[in-house]
Amino acid sequence: MPTGPVRQKNQLPGGVIFNASPDSIGSCLAGAVKMFENPQLKDTFSLFYILPTFFNSDLDRGFSIIDYNLNRDLVAPADLQRLQAMEMDLKLDLVLNHLSVNSPPFQDLINKGRSSAYSDFFIDWNQFWNGRGTIDNDGCIIPDPEYLDQLFMRKPGLPVLKVRFPDGSKRFFWNTFYREINYAKTGPEDFRALEGLSSAGRREIAELINRALSRGAHPDQIDLGLYRAWREQILTAVEQKAAYRGQLDLNARSEKVWAFYDQTLRKLCRYGAGVVRLDAFAYLHKEPGRTNFFNRPGTWEYLDRLQSMAQKHDLLVVPEIHAEYGSGLHQEIAEKGYPFYDFFLPGLVLDALEYGTNQPLLTWIGEILDKGYRTINMLGCHDGIPVLDLKGKEIGGFYRPGLLSDDRIDTTIERIVGRGGRIKNLYGPDGKKISYYQVNATFFSALGEDERKLRLARAIQLFMPGTPQVWYLDLFAGKNNYEAADRCGAAGHKEINRTNLTIEEVENALKLPVVLDQLDMIRLRSTAPAFKGRLELDRTPEPHRLKLTWNNGGHRATLCADLITYAFRIEHRGRAGKTEILTYP
């Protein structure tokens, strides 16, 4: 097994990051490894961000983790050894906020109940809100309005998963993200313990339950008619046959959770990771009467503790957070000494290419340079195209404008949706939509599947300050996958941008000019010493012109672009004075 690289404290990787799931190229990680060994990718990518189907998981395309052992269906130790041999660094996820219901800790809890060593590993909803709400007919506490109104919801309804234990008791667990419960078909034998019923009665109950479940009814909603006297026993029998899938929030007040984090970080280092993305970290700290998103100072205390753990294992942690520009969270993270994800860039690039103007983009680049932000930037990614991030926000009676106006953001969304994109929304405690969150589309489809725009978008990204990260499907000019999104139902919006490619499809794509041109630009960014220097902005009076220049001693790289025609030129000069010019189209 590879050992993790030694990295200086808080040092972001150089070069360019490739981002994919283990099975995005071919049917397993070996497909991506084979692709990297292709001479056409020589000197392009130096770090591979592998999404968490790398581990054992059961939902949300890897982010519902069962355990952090290798998923042997997709990842072999030999794959990691080959990546290490080509000096490919790894970036992996630590999903801080939650674990799968099928994880060993929760299964131990289900089997042993309150005697389990993991009795406080997950957040018991009713214990958390005890004395701060009213109990509904099902036994779940509904927090009082002054508490409920503070909650930040990722889906309609309360963030709760009800679990019925083998002894018939019910417990409610905090469940911020995905959940899924599948009820198996019942038979008369499942109701043998019901006293006073004939075999015909047990058979009739089974048929009644099965008819209701086939219509999509929840067991609690089933009218048992003549058999209502046995309601609790019947529901217990039905729940015992339920198959749960979901992401249960971890209780960060438990030292056992912190021991788990430390063990996991050690394991990620052994796999060869140098960088760890802290997924959903802003949801981890919870306190009654406060929002369940980015509490202060609790969130910072947790993050500092995680960073100290990571440094023991020579790991750099990068907190992942989506928030409006106007909230100033990106600046707060930077001031605390952490790098962050530049979720502003995708929308700004789309805006620049649609409106033919450089001003919002230059404003953001100027802020990065002036304040010394350390960022990882991208165009597309496994989630979607951020839009909420560009907005302004009112805080304490003061409104801080966004990087784009609301009207401009709405127009951009309408364009992407008009080109086939799907929208992900956020919800209030009453289940009503309060805001859009992101648009799901491939970046190529969001650009109207215009290869000229894709080339220029990539050039802009590669000339940005920070570390560029490239989503595999964008590199290969991937288009929206409507069939996959529809097949996965209401929660399938992300699958529009997660099409797995066969080895043959990749080999064919590596013959396309739009792919080869991107690789040429990525190779330049990865190898030219100019990009280790300083970026200079040209504040041209022509709003449709964009000029970005990197200088490092005698090395110089310049991008000159027309945001209306999408034509651009890259000029690179080395120390010996030799100049290379790339012109597109």
N, C-alpha and C positions, 0 to 999 in steps of 0.2 A: 504494500500500500504506500502511495506517495506520502511524503511528509510536507507539512506546510512551509512556505517560503518565509524567510525572515524579512520583515518589512518595518521601515522606520515608522515611528508613531505618527498616526494620522496622515500617512502619505498615500495619495491616490495613485493608482497605476498609471504608467505611461502608455502610449500606443492607443489601440482601438479595441473595444470590447465587442465580442460576438454574443448574441443573446438568442437562446432557443431552449426548447424542452429536449429531453434525451431522445425522444422519438420524432422530433421535428424533421430530421434528415434521415431517411430510411426508417427502419422499424425500431431502432434502438441507438444508443449512444455511439456504437461502432460506426454508424453511418456518418455522423458528424466528424468523427476522427478520420475516417477515410477521406472526407472532403478536405479537411485541413492539410492532409498529406499531398493533395493535388498541387502540382507546381504553380498553377494559376493563382493559388492563395498564398504563395510564398511572400513573407514580409508584410502581411496584411494585418492579421489579428494576433494580439499577444495575451488576451485574457478571454475566457469563455464563461459567461454567466449562464449557468444551467438551472433551469426552473425546477421546482421541487417534486416533480414526478421522479426525480433523481432518488428520492426516498420512498418509503412505503406510504401510500396515501389512498384515499377512497372517494374524494369528492373535490369539486372546484379545481380541477386540472392540477392537482398536487398540493394545493394550499390547505387541504384538510389532512394533516399528517398523522399517520398512525404511529410511526417511529422513524428515527433518523438513520436507520440502517439502509444500506444500498438496496434499491429496488432491482433485484437480480433479473427480473424480466426485461429491464431496459439498460441496466448498467452492470458492467463486469469490471473487476479490479484491473484486468488487462487493458481496458479502455483508458483508465486513469494513468496507468503506467506509460501508455503510448503518448498521452497528452503531456505528461511530465517530460518524456524524452524529447519532445519538440519545444520544451520550455514554455508551454502554455499554462499560464496561471489560471486559477479557478475563482469564481465568485459564486457563492451559494447563499441560500436563504435560511434565516432563523425566523420562524413564524411565531412571534412573541405572544400574541394575544390568545391563541387557541390551539387545541389539539382535537383530533377526531374522537368521536364517541367509541370508536373501535380501537383506540390506543390502549396499551396495557394498563396505564393508571385508571382509566375509566372502567375498563372491564373488571379490574380488581374491585373497584368501588361497587359496581353492580352486583358482583358475586358475594361480596362480604358485607355490604351495607356500611353502617357507621363504624364497624370494627375494622374497616379497611385502613391500611397505612396511608391511603390517598383520600381520606375522608374530607380534607380541606384543600385538596389540590385544584378543584374547580369551584366556581362561584355558585353557591346555593342561593338562588334568587330570593326565596322567602327569608332566609337568615339575613341576607344583606339588607332587605327592606323591613325587617321586623320592627314594628312600632311606628312605621312611617307610611302606612297605607291601609287599605281595606281588603279583605279576602273575598274573592269572587266565588261563584257557585262551584267552581272546580277546585277551590283551595289555593289558588294562586293570588299572591298579594298584588293589588294594583296600587302603585305608589301614589301618594297624595299629589295634587296638581303642582305644588311648589317644587316637588322633586321630579315628577314626570316631565314637566315642561323643560327641564334642563337636559333631557336625554337627546342624543344625536343618533338618529336611526338610519340603518343601512337597508331596511326593508320594512314593509307595512306591518303594523302590529307590534306587540311587546317582543323584545328580544329574548324569548324564553323557549326552551325545549323541555317539555314534560316527559319524565321518564318514570315508568311504573316498575318497581323493584319486584323480585321474585316473591317477597312476602306480601305483595299486594299494596304496599305503601307507594305513595307518589311523591316525587321531588321535582322541583322546577330549577333548571340550571340556566345561567346567563348564556345566551347564544346570539352574539352580535351579527354573525354572518350567515352562512348557508346552513340549512337543515333539510332533511328528507326522512320521512317515515313510511315504510312499506309494510302493510299488514298482510300476512299470509292467509290463505283460505282456511277456514275452520271446518272441523268435522265433529260429529256427535261425541267422539272420544275426548275432545278438548273440554267437555263439560261433564265428565264423569263425576267430579267432586260435588256437583250440585245435588243436594239432598231433596227428596220429594218429587223428582222428575222421572217420568217414564222415558224409555229409549226413544219413543216417538217425539216427546217434548224436546229432548236433547237434539234430535235431528232437525226439528222445526227451528230451534234457536240457531243452529249452524246455518241453515238455509237463509234465515232472516238476516243474519250478520253478513253473509257472503253477498246477498243481493245489495245491501246498503253499501258495503265497501266497493263493490263494482261500480256503483254510481258516484264514487268519490266522497262519500260521507265519512266524517270522522267518527270513531266509535262512540264518543260522548254525545253525538248528535242522533244516535239511532233510537227510535221509539221501540222499546221492547214489548209494548202491549201487555199481554197476559203474563209476561215473564219479568215484569219490572221489579218484582220482589227480590229477584236474584241479580239485580243490576250490577252491584259491585263485584260479585263473583264472576259474572259473565265478562265484564270489562277487564278484569284481571287476567282471565284466560286469553282474551283477545290480545291484550297488550304484551303478554308473555311470548306471543308469536310474532311480535313486531320486529322488524329489522330497522335499526336506527342508523342514519348517516347524518352527521352534522359536525360543526366546529364549536366546541364548548370552550367558553372563555376560562383562562387560567386565573387562579387566585394568587396574585403577586404578593399578597400578605403572608403567604405560606413559604417558609424557608425551603420546603421540599421542592417548590417550583424553581427557586434560585439554584438549588443543587442540580436540578434537571438542566437548566440553562448552561451551567458550567460544564457539565458532562457533554452536552450537545456541541458547544463551541470546541471542546477538545476533539470531538469526533470529526467536525468539519475541517479542522486543521489537518488531521490525519488523512483526509481525502485529498488534500492538496489545495485547500482554499487559502487565499490571502486576503480576500475581501468578503465580508458578510453583510448582506442586506437585511436590515431589521424590518420585517414586514409587520404592518399594523401596530407599530410600537405605540402610537399615540392613543390607542384604545385601552392600553394595559392598566393604567392607573384609574381606579374608580373610587369615588367617595360620595356618600349621600349628600344631596344638595348642590353638587357640582356637576358640570357636564362630564359625560363619559368619553370625551375627546380632548386630549391635551390639557390635562389639569396641571396647574402650577402651584407649588414647586414639585409636586409628586412625580410628574413625568420626567423632569430633569433629574431628580434623585435616582429614579429607575435607570435612566439612560446612562448616567455617570457610573452607576454600579455595573451595568453591562459592559461599558467600555473598559473598565478596570479588569473585568473577567477576560475580555477579548485580548487585551494587551498581554496577559499571561501566556496566551497561545499565539502571539505574533500575528494577530488578526486586526484588520481595520474594519470598523463597523460604520455603515452608512444608513442612517435612519431614513425610512421611506414614509413620506407624508404628502397628502394632497390637501391644500388649503388655498383660499383666495389670496391673491397677491396683496390685497388691501389689509389682510390680517397681519402682515409683516412676519409671519412665522419663519419664512425662509431666512430672513435677516437675523431673527432671534437664534435660529439653529447655528448660523454661521458665527455669530458673536460668542456662542458657547464653545466654539472650536471644532464643530463638526462639518464635514462635507454634506451636501444635500443633492437631491435629484432636481434637475432643471426641467420641471414639468411645464414651464412657461414657453419653452422653445417651440414645441410642435404647433401650438396655436398661432404663435407669432410668425412662423415660417409660412403657414397657410395664409395668414392675413397679408403678408408681404407679397406673396405670389398672386393672390386674388386681387388686391388693390393696387399693386404696382408701386408700393411706397415703402421706404426704408425706415421711417421715423420710429414706430413702436419697437422695431427690432433693435435699432441703434440705441434707443433709450435703455433697453434691457442690457445690451452688451456693455454700455457705459457704466451701468450700476455694478455689474459683475467686476469690471476692471477697477472702478473707484474703491469698492469695498473689499476687494480681494477674496470674493467668494470662491470656494472650491466646489466644483459641480461635476456630476455625471449627467450628460445630456443625451437626448434621443429624439427620434421622429416618431416611429411607432414602437409599441411594446406589447407585452402579453395582455395588458388590461384594456387599453383603448386610448383615444386621443383626449387629453384633459381639456376641459373648457372652464369648469368652475374656477380653476387656478388663476385665470386671467382677470377675474372680476375684482372690483373694489369692495370695501367693507366699512361699515360704520362701527367704530369702537369707542365707547365712552362719550357718545355724542359728537365725535369727530369722524368725518367721512374721508377715508384715504382712497383716492381713485385707483382703478385697476390699470393694467397695462393696455387694455382695450376697453372701449365703452361697451355698455350692455348691448346697445343696438348693433355694434360691430360684431360682438360675440354671437348674438342671435342670428345675424346674417350668415356668419361662417357655419353655424350649426345647420341652418336651413340648406346651405349648399351641400354640405356633407350628406345630410339625410336625403336630399334630392339625388345624390349619387349613390344611394343605397345604404347609407349608414344607419345604425340603430342607436337609440338613446338609453342611457342608464340614468335613473333618477334617485334622489334622496327623499326621505319621508319624515314627517313629524310624528309625535307620539300618538296622534289620532289616526295615523295611517294615511294621511293625505300627503300628496306630493308637495314638497316645499322648494325643491330646486332640481335642475338637471345636474348631473355629476360628470359624465364623460360621454363622448360619442364613440361608438364601436364601429370601426372600419379599418381596412388596411390603409396605410398612408398613401399608397399608390392610387387606390380607388377614391380616397378623399381628395386627391389632386385631379380627379376627373380622368384617371388612367392616362395621363399625358407624360410621356417619357422625358420630354424637355424639362418639365417641372420637377420630376423626380431627380434628375441629374443635378439641377440647380439646388434643390432642397438639400441633397446630400452634400454638395460643395459648401453650402452655408453652414451646415452642421459641423463639418470637418474643420472649418475655419473659426468655429466658436471657441472661446476659452472653456477649459474643462476637459473632461475625458469623454470622447464620443462612444456611445453604445449603439449598436446596429441590430435591429430586429431582423431575424433571418428572412422573413417573408418580404420585407421591404427591399432587402438586397436583391431578391429575385423577382422584383416587380409583381408581387402577389396581389391577386384581386379578391374582392369580397366573396366569401363562401356562404351564400345564402342557405344552401341546403343544410350545412352543418349547423348554422344558427337556428334554423327552423326545427331541425331534428331534436335539438336539445331543449325545446320548449321555452317557457318564460325566462328561465335563467341562462339561456343559451346565447345571449347577445355577444359574449366575448368570442365564441367559436367562429365568428365571421372572420377573425383575423388570426386563426390558429391552424390553418391547413397544414397537415403533414405532407412533406414532399418525399417522393421516392428517389432513390439514388439516380435512376434514369432521368427523372425530371430535373434534378440538380445538374447532371452532366449536360443536358440539353440547354439549360439556362446559362451555363458557363460559356456558351457560344454566342450569347446575345450581346450586342453592343451596349445596351443600357446596364447590363450586369458588369461587363468587363470595364466599362468606364468608371463605375463606382469603385471597383477593385483597384483601378489605377490611382484614384484619388485617395482611397484608404491607405494604399501602400505609401503614397507620398506623405500622408499625415503620420504614418507609423515610423518612417525612416528619416525624414528630413530634419536635420538639427534645428532649422528655423523655428519649428513648433515648440522647442524647449525654451524659446526666448520670450519676447513680449509682443502682444498684439497692439497694433495701432489702427485707429479708426480715421477714415477720411470723411469729414463732415461736408460732403458735396452738397451744393445748393440744388442739385437735380434730384428730386425725391425718388425717381425710379432707378437711380444708380446706387450700387453698393460696392464699396471698396474696403477690403480688410487686408492688412499686411502684418505678417509675423517677421520679426527681426531677431537675430541671434548672432552677434558678431558679424562675420562676413556672409552669413546665410540669410536668405530672404525668400519669403513665399507670399505672393499677392493674389487675391481673388478680385477680379473686376467683373461685375455682373449687371445686366439690364433686367430689372424686375418686371418689365412689360413684355419684352420679346423672349425672355428666358435664355438669351445667349450669354455666355460668360467665357472668361479666359483665366487660366491659372498660370502664373509665371513663377518659376522657381530658380533661384540662383544660389549656387554653392560657394564655398570659400575660394575655390580656384577661379571664380568668375564665370564658370560655365552656366549658361542659362537654358532652362527647359521650359517650353511653352505648350500648354494643353489648351485647345480651343474647342468649345462646344456651342452649337452643334457643328 
